[in-house]
């Protein structure tokens, strides 16, 4: 097994928590909560893809 890139584990957990928050907000019928959770998910996934591209360009991935 190769080395684990812990930064990607953290990004994936943050994205997972954002998805959970979307579900909880839908259950609570909270429009601001839904919108904030979707925004958080987009930001976390965007940072994850940006980090992956940077690491791939540097050759560390």
matplotlib code that plots the C-alpha trace (Angstrom):
import matplotlib.pyplot as plt

x = [0.0, 1.3, 1.7, -1.5, -1.9, -3.5, -4.5, -6.9, -8.3, -9.1, -10.7, -12.8, -14.0, -14.9, -16.8, -18.6, -19.6, -20.9, -23.1, -24.4, -25.1, -27.1, -29.2, -29.8, -30.7, -33.2, -34.7, -34.9, -36.3, -33.6, -33.0, -30.0, -28.5, -28.9, -27.3, -24.4, -23.8, -23.8, -21.4, -19.1, -19.2, -18.3, -15.4, -14.0, -14.1, -12.7, -9.7, -9.2, -9.1, -6.8, -4.4, -4.4, -3.5, -0.8, 0.7, 0.5, 2.3, 5.0, 5.4, 4.6, 1.4]
y = [0.0, 3.4, 6.4, 8.0, 11.7, 12.9, 16.2, 14.4, 12.4, 15.7, 17.2, 14.1, 14.1, 17.8, 17.1, 14.2, 16.4, 19.1, 16.4, 15.3, 19.0, 19.3, 16.3, 17.6, 21.0, 19.5, 17.5, 20.7, 22.6, 25.3, 27.1, 29.1, 25.9, 24.1, 27.0, 27.3, 23.5, 23.5, 26.4, 24.7, 21.5, 23.4, 25.2, 22.1, 20.1, 23.0, 23.2, 19.5, 19.5, 22.6, 20.9, 17.7, 19.6, 21.5, 18.3, 16.6, 19.5, 19.4, 15.6, 14.8, 12.9]
z = [0.0, -0.9, 1.5, 2.5, 1.6, 4.8, 3.3, 0.9, 3.8, 5.6, 2.4, 1.9, 5.5, 5.3, 2.1, 3.8, 6.7, 4.3, 2.6, 6.0, 6.8, 3.6, 4.7, 8.2, 6.9, 4.5, 7.4, 9.4, 6.4, 6.8, 3.5, 4.8, 6.2, 2.9, 1.0, 3.4, 3.3, -0.5, -0.6, 1.9, -0.2, -3.3, -1.6, 0.0, -3.2, -5.1, -2.7, -2.9, -6.7, -6.6, -4.2, -6.3, -9.4, -7.6, -6.2, -9.6, -11.3, -8.6, -9.1, -5.4, -6.2]

ax = plt.figure().add_subplot(projection="3d")
ax.plot(x, y, z, "-o")
ax.set_aspect("equal")
plt.show()
